[in-house]
Amino acid sequence: MSDALAEAVERVWPDGRSRWEVLGGGITNHNVKVTRPDGVYVLRVAGRDTDLLGIDRTVELAATRAADELGIGPEVVDFVEPEGWLVTRFIDGAIPPPERLGEPAQLRRVAAALRAFHQGPPIPGRFQALEVVEAYRDVALARGGTLPDEFAAAHELGRQIAERRADQPPRPCHNDLLNANFIDNGERLVIVDWEYAGMGDPFFDLANFSVNHELDEDGRALLLAGYAGDASPAGLATLDLMRFMSDFREAMWGVVQGVVSELEFDFDAYAAEHFQRLERTAAEPGFRQALEA
């Protein structure tokens, strides 16, 4: 792969004045830190068949630019076509540990960043969690994969949740708030990796962050209060429902990756982990109360 990445760097900067190194953390794309005489950049080399994961590189570009304009995303420098590679300016900062992002002051920063993006101008693309899950199902089956036994029951709950949220106006959302997608440069909290962005349900973002950072009830209440001004019972109930949808999307992402990806990664175990977590969420009394309310 190093030869291919060297060729990619040469494709973007053909003058031979680049030094590069691979940045870790991704299991879909290859991210390369490129040091040039005029600055430091990140070249995002798209993985193979990422369109099967619902990724549209033009939407990623638009969302990253929107986040940059709001001061919560990296600066976009270039977009390489037809490959769909994204070049952004390197952010000299650190990924905050999950437990640090769970602190009250940091949750307020996260909430403010998400609120700013959600209230921003529309972006291209659509992200409706159940539609994404069903698209992943169809791709996996079309490519000879099989569905986990847990899928049918999860899909029925997902259908009920989607019906409850159907009237919500879509807003610009990130939809992939893993810990590795946050960088703190000491002055601002920057969110990267906007490849799953689209017009969707803001509560999916809040729930996705909550799940990925293992926030307890108090942490979720603090996040919601920072975002909405208070942690209303209705808001907390919606968070419970969308935590389930976050893990359902992630589980089915693992299922389809297990069929289409060429990366050396245990996607079956990844899918199983998220199916187990969504089942634990569904067993919580608060989830059942939220579903029946």
N, C-alpha and C positions, 0 to 999 in steps of 0.2 A: 504493500500500500504506500510505502514511503516514496517510491518512484512516481506513483500517480499523483501524490500530493506535491512533490517537487515540480511536476509538470503543470499542476494547477497554479502554483505560485508563479511559475514562468509565464503561464498564459495571461495572468493578470498584470504582472510586472516583468516585462521581457528584457529589462536592461541589465539583469544579472547583479543588481545591487541589493538583493534581499537576503536577509537571514531569517530562518523560520524554525518553529518548533510546534509540535502537536500539543493542543490543549486537551486535557482529559475531561471526563464527565459525561460525554454524549454517547448514546447507544442508537442513534439514528443517522447522524451526520458526522462529518469530520471537521473540527474547528482548528484552525492553524493561526498561531500568533506570528505575524510577519513584521520584522523590524527593518525599517527603511531609513534613508538619510533624512526624510522629511517627517518621520513619525512612526508610530507603532499601530498596527491594524490587526483585525481579526478577519480571516477569510473563512467563510462558512461554506464548505463543499457539501452539497446536498447528497444524501444517501440514495441508493438505488431504489426505484419504485416507490418513492415516498408519497406519490399521488394516491397509492392504494391505502394510505393511512389518512387520507382526507386533507393532505397538505397541498396548498396552492401557493407557490413561491411569490406570485404577484401580490397575494393577500398579505403574506409575511412582510414583504417590502413596505406595503402601505401601512400596516400596523406598526412596524418598527419606526417608520418616519413619524407617525402620529405620536408615538410614545416619546420620541426624541424631542418633538416640538413642545411636549408637555414637561420636559425635563426629567422624565422617568425612564428613558430608554437610551441606548447607545446612539451615537451619531452615525448616520448612514453616509458612506463615502462613495460606494459604487454598487451596481447590480449587474452581474455578468450574464448576458444572454447568449445562447439559448439555455445554458446550463441551469440558470436560476441560482447562481452563487451570490451570496451577500457579503459585502465588504463593509465593516464598521470600524470606527476608531476604537482602539484598545482602551479599556477602562482600568486604570491602575488602582485596584482596590482588592477587597477580600470578600469571599462568600461567608456571610455570618453563620455561625453554627445554628442549627435548628432551635436549640434551647434559648439562644439569644434572641432570635426573631419572635420567640414566644413571650418575651418580657413586655410589660405594659407599654413602655415608651416605644419599643420597636413595633408593636402591634398597631399603635397609632400611626406610625410612619407608613406601614404597609397599607392600612386602611385608607390613608390620605392618597397614596399613589393609585390604588385601585379606584377610588372614587373619582379621581381626576380623569382617569382613562375612560371609565364608564360614562362620565358626563361629557366626554369629548365628542367630536364630530363622528358621524358614521364611517365605518370602514367597509371595504368589500368583504364578501364571504359571509357564511352563515354557520353557526355552531349550535345545534340542538342536540343535547346529549343522547337522547334515545335514537335519533336519526343516525348519529355517529355509530352507536352500538350496532344498530341494524345493518349499516353499511359494512362494518367490520365482519359481522356474521356472514353476510353475503359473499364478501371477498374470500373469507376463509373456506367456506363451503365450495365456492367455484374453483378454488385451487387445491381441492382434495383434502382439506382439513376436516376435523370433527369438532363439534361443540362440546364443551364440558357439561357434565350432568347438571351442574348448578345453573346453567343458562336459562332454562325454561321458567323456573320460579323467579329468578332475578328479572327476567324480561317482563313478567306480569306485574311485578312491583314497579318496575321502571315505567310501564305503560300508565299505571295509575298516577304516578308522580308527574309524568309529562302532561296528563290531562289536567292536573291541578295547577300547573304552571303555564298552561297554553295561552292564557290571556295577558301574560306579562310582555310589555313592549321590549323588543331586543335592544341591547346596548352593546357597544364595543367591549369585548372581553379578551383576556389572554388565554385562559383555558388550560394552562399547563404550569401551574405555580409550584414547581419543585424547588427545593431549597437551593439547588445549584443554579437556579435562574435568577438569583438575587445577588447583587454586588454592592457593597458599601464602600464608597471611596473616601469616607470620613466627612463628607459634606452632604451627600445625597444618596438615597437608596435607588439603585438602578435595576430595572427588570429587563432581562435579555430573553432570547429564544421565543420569538413571537410567531412561530410557524403554525401553531394551532389557533391563532387568533381568528375572531369572526364575530358577527353580531349574534349575541346570545343572552343568557340569563345571568345577571350580575351575581346572583346567589350561587351559581356554579363556581365562579371564581372564589368567592368567600369560603365555600365548602371545600373546594380543591386545596386552597391554602391550609385550611384547618386540618384536613386529613393528612396532607403531606408533612405537616409540622406537628402532628399528634397533639393538637390542642385539646385540653379537657374542657368541661362545661364552662368553667370560669374563663378560660382563655378564649373560647368562642364568644362568650358574652362581651369580653373586652374588645375583641375584634369588631363585633357588630356595633357596639356602642361607638367605637372610633369611626366607623363607617357611616352609620345612620343617625348618630346622635343619642340613641338609646338602644338597649337590648330588649326589644319587646318580645313577649311570648310568641307572637305570630312569626316574628323574624327568626327566633331561635328554632321554632318548629320547622320553618323552611330550610334552615341550615341543616337540620337533622336529615331531612329528605334528600337534599342535594349532596350531602356527604355520601349517601348510598350511590347516587348517580355518578359521582366522581370516581368511586372505586369500580363501578360497573364499566364505565368507559375505559379505565385503566386496565381492568382485567381483560376486556375484549381487545384492547390494543395489544396486549401480550399474546392473545390467541392468534391474531392476524400476523403479528411479527414472527411468530413461530413458524408460519407457513411461508412468508415471503422474504424474510431477512436472511442475509448471508453472513451476518456477524456472529461471532462466537460468544453467545450469551444464552443463558437458560431462560428462554421466554416462557416455557411451560410452568416453571416454578414461579416466575413473576406473575403470570395470570392466576395461578392457584393462590398465591399470597393475597391478591386483591379480592378474589372471590371469597376467601375466608374472612377478610376484613369487612366486606359488605354484608356478609351473613351475620357477623357480630353486631354491626350497626342495626340491621333489620330486627335483631332480637332485643334491642333496647326498648324499654317501656316508652321512652319519649318518642321513638320513631313510630311506633304503632299509634300512639296518641295523635301525632302529627298527621299520619296518613288518614286517620278516621275523623279528624276534626272537621 
